[in-house]
Structure formats: C-alpha cells, structure tokens
Amino acid sequence: MSKQTITDVNLSGKKLLVRVDFNVPLSSKDPADQITVTDDIRIRAALPTINYLLEQGAALLLCSHLGRPKSAADIQFAMNPVAGRLADLLDRPVQKLDELVGDQATAAAASLQPGDVILLENTRFHPGETKNDPELSQQLADLAEGYVNDAFGSAHRAHATTEGVAQAMRRQGKPAVAGFLMGKELEALGMAVENPPRPYIAIMGGAKISDKILLIDRLLAAADKILIGGGMANTFLKAKGLEVGQSLIEAEALPEAERLLAKAGGRLILPVDVVVADKFAADAAGQNLPVAEIPADGMALDIGLATIQLFNSELQGARLVVWNGPMGVFEFERFASGTNALATLLAGLTDQGASVIVGGGDSAAAVAKANLSHKMTHVSTGGGASLEFLEGKTLPGIAALDEKS
C-alpha cells in the first residue's frame, strides 16, 4: 500500500493536524489524584515525526485518544499529564487545550506560529469521534493546512480523527499523509503481506483461535509454516483428539480448528509438550509434560522445553518471521519461560539476517519485558491494527491517506 509520507510533500511552515497514539498507561484513574504517565514509550515513538515537522518550521496541533472515557466528565482521562511529559521530551512548551474543537481550538489554531505545539483534548471526549461524525471531521480539517496520521494503532478504526478528517482535508485540496511511525509499519507489515522473503514462518499465540481464524487462513496461503502456542494451542490439540484437562479451550471453535488442521496439511506445528499447573495462579507449581499426558485436573499454561527445541529447529533458515501472541501466561513469571525463550530465539535469528516482525499487543509487551525489543527488525505499535493488516483487510485510517503518484 503506497501512501505518501511527510517527506513526499512540502509541509514547511504549515499548520498541521497530527494524529498520534498517546494512549499511554497512567498512574491512577482517580480524578482526585495527581495523575502521571507511567510508560512514555508511545510518546517517544512519535518524536521522530514531531521533531521532523518542527524542523520544517511547521506548527502542530496534536490529537490522540486516551483510555476509554464514557464522556468528557471522565476527567481522569484528560490529556494534561501527557502534555507535561511531551513538553519534557521535546524540551519546549506544549499548550494543552480543554477541547478538541470549538472556539478555543479555533482561536488557538489561528494564532499558531512556526514551532508551536498544541495538544488537543482527548478525542474520545467528543461524542462524534467514534461515530466518524462528518461535522466534527470538517471542524478538525478547518483548523489546519494539512493532516499527518502517525497513529497506526488506531488506523483500523474509522473515526473522525483517523479517517473522516483525512477525507475532509483531501476534499479541500490539503495533504493527508503518513508520519514516520506509520510509514515504518506500512513498510514492515507490507513486506509480509505483499512480497515475503522465504522461508516465511508465522508464529501464533495468545488465548483464542476465534480472534485469529481469518489471520491463520490468510497465513496458510502466505507463510510456509505456522507455529502455534499459547492458549489457542489447546483448542487445536483438542481438535486432534487429545485430552487437555482443565486447559483453556474454545469449544465453539473446535470445528474451525479441525478445518484449519486439515487445510494446513502438516504446516501447522503444534506443541509436543506443555507446562501444566493445577490452578491458574502466579504461585502455581508447573510440571513439564507431553501433550498426551495432561492430567484431568491440570491446565497447560506454557509451552514445554521440547516444544521450544522443536520451534527452534523449525525456525532455522527462516528469512521472515512474524510473531503474534505469547506462548503462555507470560504475566506469571514461572509461566513466561516459553515466551521469553522464543523472544531470545528470534533475537538470534535477526543476528543471522532474518527479518523478525512482532505484531503488537501482548507480543510487543512480552518482547519489551524480555528487554529484546531493540533486537527485533520491527515491533508493531498496533495490536488490532496489525492483525487486520496481516489479514489483508483495508484499514480506514490508511486508505484515507494520499497515494504516491
């Protein structure tokens, strides 16, 4: 998908509306507390785009959602702590407004000077955001002379600040382009979708098959093999006729699991052993057992040692690996071994010249927890967005941007 980026158009001296992803963790959800940002990785991820635009003499109106407020009354989700952290990182003032659109925003936009940075209020405080309201989209477009989308994690949502405003800008002849972060996502994930180097190995984990049926179907057509771990592996094992005790399964997904196994013809690689516990708890004792020996009162919470060796063998020689979903309950330290071992294996593959793409969400969190994010070729910033992109779906926030000529 060939979209124009901020280096393809002249944005020098322009007032720009920039959609960023500042949906960051906060220290509290109590509006009476002094709320701070506890992890600024998403703010830092937007800095290359913001700094480049400022170097071009642009003036910026930034907007993002934060949390899941029901209305503007949920002031614990106001953007004030984000503005403070951004000002620290940019080492320049960031003016935070108390509205997304309105008289205050219009006046502030009109008085913007090159190098100024304004952070608008939480986009989801406005009821028209998630409805992709045309009036809100037009009001946003009227604030600026161009639009930059650097929020890949929200690109799968047709909201006013992701899709509607881009269309409104283009109708007025104003540029609507991707930022650097969005461009990196399109380049990395686009390679996996359009022209993957081979051998291409996909790794699927996480709890549910139902969330990833379309993706697995797509990957069976695109990838050479798919390695399956995490809770979803239990449903596949059950579909093969194995007993999985109290392990998490999706009974309603068993027919789909059977269909996928038949379609794969041996290209779906399942665990051969698992770490079994008698309860779902951080302090549960784990026992490494073959998948055929899971006791009736046990539950599989991680892949086992033999499976890690099997996956390592399958991954050797791969030129592209796409990973989405942890191999076990990685939130519990004693059931994070499989996920951590996989992250280490993939880091080694990048040293051998393979491209390793981590598909956001829990996978990205697991790699970060293992301190190996820097070793991966690309770690996506979008969980749901990266899944839908890899499924081959059209993402509204991307489709709305200007095409390269």
C-alpha positions as CSV (number, residue, x, y, z in Angstrom):
1,M,0.0,0.0,0.0
2,S,1.9,3.0,-1.3
3,K,1.0,6.1,0.7
4,Q,2.6,9.5,0.8
5,T,4.6,10.3,3.9
6,I,5.8,13.6,5.4
7,T,8.9,13.5,3.2
8,D,6.9,13.4,0.0
9,V,5.1,16.8,0.4
10,N,6.2,20.3,1.3
11,L,5.0,20.9,4.8
12,S,7.3,23.8,5.6
13,G,5.7,26.5,7.6
14,K,2.3,24.8,7.5
15,K,-0.2,24.4,10.4
16,L,-0.7,20.7,10.7
17,L,-3.2,18.4,12.5
18,V,-1.2,15.4,13.6
19,R,-3.0,12.2,14.8
20,V,-0.7,10.5,17.3
21,D,-1.1,7.5,19.6
22,F,-0.6,8.8,23.1
23,N,-2.9,6.2,24.6
24,V,-0.4,5.6,27.5
25,P,-0.7,4.0,30.9
26,L,-1.5,6.4,33.8
27,S,-0.6,6.2,37.5
28,S,-4.3,6.4,38.6
29,K,-7.8,6.5,37.3
30,D,-9.0,8.6,40.3
31,P,-9.5,12.2,39.1
32,A,-8.6,13.4,42.6
33,D,-5.1,12.0,42.3
34,Q,-2.0,13.7,40.8
35,I,-2.0,11.6,37.6
36,T,1.2,10.9,35.8
37,V,2.3,8.9,32.7
38,T,3.9,5.6,33.8
39,D,5.2,4.5,30.5
40,D,6.1,7.0,27.8
41,I,7.1,4.6,25.0
42,R,4.3,5.6,22.7
43,I,5.0,9.3,23.2
44,R,8.7,8.7,22.4
45,A,7.7,6.7,19.3
46,A,6.0,9.8,17.9
47,L,9.1,12.1,18.5
48,P,10.8,11.5,15.1
49,T,7.7,12.7,13.2
50,I,7.1,15.6,15.6
51,N,10.7,16.8,15.6
52,Y,11.0,16.5,11.8
53,L,7.9,18.6,11.3
54,L,9.1,21.2,13.8
55,E,12.4,21.3,12.0
56,Q,10.5,22.1,8.8
57,G,9.0,25.1,10.5
58,A,5.5,23.6,10.9
59,A,3.1,24.4,13.7
60,L,1.4,21.4,15.2
61,L,-2.0,20.6,16.6
62,L,-1.6,17.1,18.1
63,C,-4.6,14.8,18.9
64,S,-5.0,11.4,20.4
65,H,-7.4,9.3,22.4
66,L,-6.5,8.2,25.9
67,G,-8.2,5.3,27.7
68,R,-11.9,4.6,27.3
69,P,-13.8,7.6,28.7
70,K,-17.6,7.4,28.5
71,S,-17.8,11.2,28.2
72,A,-15.9,14.4,28.9
73,A,-16.9,14.0,32.5
74,D,-14.2,11.3,32.9
75,I,-11.6,13.9,33.6
76,Q,-9.1,11.3,34.8
77,F,-8.5,10.7,31.1
78,A,-7.7,14.3,30.3
79,M,-4.5,14.8,28.3
80,N,-2.8,17.1,30.9
81,P,-0.3,14.6,32.1
82,V,0.5,13.6,28.5
83,A,1.1,17.3,27.6
84,G,3.5,17.6,30.6
85,R,5.5,14.5,29.6
86,L,5.7,15.6,25.9
87,A,6.9,19.0,26.9
88,D,9.7,17.4,28.9
89,L,10.7,15.2,26.0
90,L,10.6,18.0,23.4
91,D,12.2,20.5,25.7
92,R,9.7,23.1,24.6
93,P,6.3,24.3,25.7
94,V,3.3,22.3,24.8
95,Q,0.0,24.1,25.1
96,K,-2.8,21.8,26.2
97,L,-6.4,22.8,25.3
98,D,-9.5,21.7,27.1
99,E,-11.4,20.9,23.9
100,L,-11.0,19.0,20.6
101,V,-12.9,21.6,18.5
102,G,-14.7,24.8,19.4
103,D,-14.0,28.5,19.9
104,Q,-10.9,27.9,22.0
105,A,-9.4,25.5,19.4
106,T,-10.2,27.7,16.5
107,A,-8.6,30.8,18.2
108,A,-5.5,28.8,19.2
109,A,-5.1,27.4,15.7
110,A,-5.4,30.9,14.2
111,S,-2.6,32.2,16.4
112,L,-0.2,29.3,15.8
113,Q,3.3,30.3,14.9
114,P,6.1,28.0,13.4
115,G,7.5,25.8,16.1
116,D,4.4,26.0,18.3
117,V,2.9,22.7,19.7
118,I,-0.7,22.4,20.9
119,L,-2.2,19.2,22.3
120,L,-5.9,19.0,21.9
121,E,-8.2,17.3,24.4
122,N,-8.8,13.6,24.4
123,T,-10.5,12.8,21.1
124,R,-13.0,10.4,22.8
125,F,-14.3,13.2,25.0
126,H,-16.2,14.3,21.8
127,P,-19.2,12.0,21.0
128,G,-18.6,12.5,17.3
129,E,-15.2,10.9,17.3
130,T,-16.1,7.2,17.3
131,K,-19.2,7.9,15.1
132,N,-16.9,9.4,12.5
133,D,-19.1,12.4,12.5
134,P,-18.8,14.5,9.3
135,E,-19.3,17.8,11.1
136,L,-16.5,17.0,13.6
137,S,-14.3,15.9,10.7
138,Q,-14.9,19.2,8.9
139,Q,-14.3,21.2,12.1
140,L,-10.9,19.5,12.5
141,A,-10.0,20.0,8.9
142,D,-10.7,23.7,9.2
143,L,-8.1,24.0,12.0
144,A,-5.1,23.2,9.8
145,E,-3.5,23.2,6.4
146,G,-2.7,19.5,6.3
147,Y,-3.1,16.3,8.1
148,V,-0.5,13.7,9.3
149,N,-1.5,10.3,10.6
150,D,1.2,8.7,12.8
151,A,-1.2,6.5,14.9
152,F,-1.1,3.1,13.3
153,G,-2.6,1.5,16.4
154,S,-5.9,3.3,15.6
155,A,-5.7,3.0,11.8
156,H,-8.2,0.1,11.8
157,R,-10.9,2.4,13.3
158,A,-13.0,4.7,11.0
159,H,-13.1,7.5,13.5
160,A,-13.3,11.3,12.9
161,T,-9.6,11.8,13.7
162,T,-8.3,8.8,11.8
163,E,-10.5,8.6,8.7
164,G,-13.0,11.4,8.5
165,V,-10.7,14.3,8.8
166,A,-8.3,12.9,6.2
167,Q,-11.1,12.7,3.7
168,A,-12.2,16.3,4.6
169,M,-8.7,17.6,4.2
170,R,-8.4,16.0,0.8
171,R,-11.7,17.4,-0.4
172,Q,-10.2,20.8,0.4
173,G,-7.0,20.0,-1.6
174,K,-4.9,19.8,1.6
175,P,-2.3,17.0,2.0
176,A,-3.2,13.9,4.2
177,V,-0.1,11.9,4.6
178,A,1.6,9.3,6.9
179,G,4.2,10.1,9.6
180,F,7.4,8.2,10.1
181,L,6.0,5.7,12.5
182,M,3.0,4.9,10.2
183,G,5.4,4.6,7.3
184,K,7.6,2.1,9.1
185,E,4.5,0.0,9.9
186,L,3.4,0.0,6.3
187,E,6.8,-0.9,5.1
188,A,7.4,-3.8,7.5
189,L,3.9,-5.3,7.5
190,G,3.5,-4.6,3.8
191,M,6.5,-6.8,3.1
192,A,4.8,-9.7,4.9
193,V,1.6,-9.2,3.0
194,E,2.8,-8.4,-0.5
195,N,6.2,-9.9,-1.0
196,P,7.5,-12.0,1.9
197,P,11.1,-13.4,1.6
198,R,11.2,-17.2,2.1
199,P,11.2,-19.3,4.1
200,Y,8.4,-17.4,5.8
201,I,7.4,-18.7,9.3
202,A,4.5,-17.3,11.2
203,I,4.1,-17.8,15.0
204,M,0.6,-17.5,16.5
205,G,-0.1,-17.5,20.2
206,G,-2.5,-15.9,22.7
207,A,-5.6,-17.3,24.2
208,K,-8.2,-17.5,21.4
209,I,-8.4,-19.1,18.0
210,S,-11.6,-17.2,17.3
211,D,-9.8,-13.9,17.2
212,K,-7.3,-15.1,14.6
213,I,-9.2,-17.5,12.3
214,L,-9.1,-15.1,9.4
215,L,-5.4,-14.4,10.0
216,I,-4.5,-18.1,10.2
217,D,-6.4,-18.7,7.0
218,R,-4.5,-15.9,5.3
219,L,-1.2,-17.1,6.7
220,L,-1.8,-20.7,5.4
221,A,-1.8,-19.1,2.0
222,A,1.1,-16.8,2.6
223,A,3.5,-18.5,5.0
224,D,5.5,-21.7,4.7
225,K,4.7,-22.9,8.2
226,I,2.8,-21.7,11.3
227,L,4.0,-22.5,14.8
228,I,1.1,-22.5,17.3
229,G,1.5,-21.8,21.1
230,G,-0.4,-20.2,23.9
231,G,-4.0,-21.0,24.9
232,M,-5.1,-21.4,21.3
233,A,-2.9,-24.5,21.0
234,N,-5.1,-26.3,23.5
235,T,-8.1,-26.0,21.1
236,F,-6.0,-27.4,18.3
237,L,-4.8,-30.3,20.5
238,K,-8.4,-31.0,21.5
239,A,-9.4,-30.9,17.8
240,K,-6.7,-33.6,17.2
241,G,-8.4,-35.8,19.8
242,L,-6.1,-35.2,22.7
243,E,-7.4,-34.6,26.2
244,V,-6.3,-31.3,27.6
245,G,-7.7,-31.5,31.2
246,Q,-8.8,-28.1,32.6
247,S,-6.8,-26.1,30.0
248,L,-8.5,-23.2,28.3
249,I,-10.2,-24.2,25.1
250,E,-12.9,-22.7,22.8
251,A,-15.4,-25.4,22.3
252,E,-17.3,-23.4,19.7
253,A,-14.1,-23.0,17.7
254,L,-13.3,-26.8,17.5
255,P,-14.8,-27.2,14.0
256,E,-12.7,-24.3,12.8
257,A,-9.6,-25.8,14.4
258,E,-10.3,-29.1,12.6
259,R,-10.8,-27.3,9.3
260,L,-7.6,-25.4,9.7
261,L,-5.6,-28.6,10.6
262,A,-7.0,-30.3,7.5
263,K,-6.2,-27.3,5.3
264,A,-2.7,-27.0,6.7
265,G,-1.6,-30.5,5.7
266,G,1.1,-30.6,8.3
267,R,2.2,-27.0,8.0
268,L,0.6,-26.1,11.4
269,I,3.2,-27.0,14.1
270,L,1.7,-27.7,17.5
271,P,3.4,-28.1,20.9
272,V,4.7,-31.5,21.8
273,D,4.9,-30.7,25.5
274,V,3.5,-28.1,27.9
275,V,3.9,-26.8,31.4
276,V,1.0,-28.0,33.4
277,A,-0.3,-26.5,36.6
278,D,-3.2,-27.4,38.9
279,K,-4.5,-23.8,39.1
280,F,-4.4,-20.5,37.3
281,A,-2.2,-18.6,39.6
282,A,1.2,-16.9,39.8
283,D,2.3,-19.3,42.6
284,A,1.1,-22.5,41.0
285,A,3.7,-25.3,40.6
286,G,4.4,-26.2,37.0
287,Q,5.3,-29.6,35.6
288,N,6.6,-30.2,32.1
289,L,4.6,-33.0,30.4
290,P,4.0,-34.4,26.9
291,V,0.7,-33.1,25.4
292,A,-0.7,-36.6,25.5
293,E,-0.2,-36.8,29.3
294,I,-2.1,-33.7,30.5
295,P,-4.0,-34.9,33.7
296,A,-7.7,-34.4,34.0
297,D,-7.2,-31.8,36.8
298,G,-4.3,-30.0,35.1
299,M,-4.1,-27.0,32.8
300,A,-1.5,-26.0,30.2
301,L,-0.1,-22.6,31.0
302,D,3.1,-22.5,28.8
303,I,4.9,-24.5,26.1
304,G,7.4,-27.0,27.3
305,L,11.1,-27.5,26.7
306,A,10.8,-30.0,23.9
307,T,8.4,-27.6,22.1
308,I,11.0,-24.8,22.4
309,Q,13.6,-27.1,20.8
310,L,11.1,-28.0,18.1
311,F,10.2,-24.4,17.3
312,N,13.9,-23.6,17.2
313,S,14.5,-26.3,14.7
314,E,11.6,-25.1,12.5
315,L,12.8,-21.5,12.6
316,Q,16.3,-22.2,11.4
317,G,17.0,-20.7,8.0
318,A,13.9,-18.6,8.0
319,R,14.2,-15.3,6.2
320,L,11.0,-13.8,7.6
321,V,9.2,-14.4,10.9
322,V,6.0,-12.8,12.0
323,W,5.0,-13.4,15.6
324,N,1.7,-12.5,17.2
325,G,0.7,-13.7,20.7
326,P,2.6,-15.1,23.7
327,M,3.3,-18.8,24.2
328,G,1.8,-18.9,27.7
329,V,0.6,-16.9,30.6
330,F,3.7,-14.7,30.4
331,E,2.2,-12.3,33.1
332,F,3.1,-15.0,35.6
333,E,6.9,-15.3,35.8
334,R,7.1,-19.0,36.1
335,F,4.9,-19.5,33.0
336,A,6.8,-16.9,30.9
337,S,9.7,-19.3,30.0
338,G,8.3,-20.3,26.6
339,T,7.6,-16.7,25.6
340,N,11.0,-15.5,26.8
341,A,12.8,-18.4,25.1
342,L,11.0,-17.6,21.8
343,A,12.0,-14.0,22.1
344,T,15.6,-15.0,22.6
345,L,15.5,-17.4,19.6
346,L,14.1,-14.6,17.4
347,A,16.7,-12.1,18.5
348,G,19.3,-14.7,17.4
349,L,17.6,-15.0,14.0
350,T,17.9,-11.3,13.4
351,D,21.6,-11.6,14.1
352,Q,21.7,-14.2,11.3
353,G,20.0,-11.8,8.8
354,A,16.3,-12.8,9.2
355,S,13.6,-10.2,9.3
356,V,11.5,-10.6,12.5
357,I,8.3,-8.7,12.9
358,V,6.5,-8.7,16.2
359,G,2.8,-7.9,15.8
360,G,2.0,-5.6,18.6
361,G,-0.2,-6.1,21.6
362,D,0.8,-8.8,24.1
363,S,3.7,-10.0,21.8
364,A,5.2,-6.5,21.9
365,A,4.7,-6.4,25.7
366,A,6.4,-9.7,26.1
367,V,9.4,-8.7,24.0
368,A,9.7,-5.5,25.9
369,K,9.5,-7.3,29.2
370,A,12.4,-9.6,28.0
371,N,14.4,-6.4,27.1
372,L,14.7,-7.6,23.5
373,S,12.6,-5.1,21.5
374,H,15.8,-3.5,20.1
375,K,16.8,-6.9,18.7
376,M,13.7,-7.3,16.5
377,T,13.5,-5.9,13.0
378,H,10.2,-4.3,13.7
379,V,7.8,-4.2,16.7
380,S,4.4,-3.0,15.7
381,T,2.7,-0.4,17.7
382,G,-0.8,-1.7,16.8
383,G,-2.3,-4.9,18.2
384,G,-5.7,-5.0,16.5
385,A,-4.4,-2.9,13.5
386,S,-1.5,-5.2,12.8
387,L,-3.8,-8.2,12.9
388,E,-6.3,-6.7,10.5
389,F,-3.5,-5.6,8.2
390,L,-1.9,-9.0,8.1
391,E,-5.4,-10.5,7.4
392,G,-5.4,-8.4,4.3
393,K,-8.2,-6.0,5.4
394,T,-8.3,-2.4,4.3
395,L,-7.6,-0.1,7.3
396,P,-9.7,3.0,7.0
397,G,-7.1,5.3,8.6
398,I,-4.6,4.2,5.9
399,A,-6.9,4.1,3.0
400,A,-7.9,7.7,3.5
401,L,-4.3,9.0,3.1
402,D,-2.9,10.4,-0.2
403,E,-1.5,7.8,-2.6
404,K,2.0,8.1,-4.0
405,S,1.9,9.2,-7.7
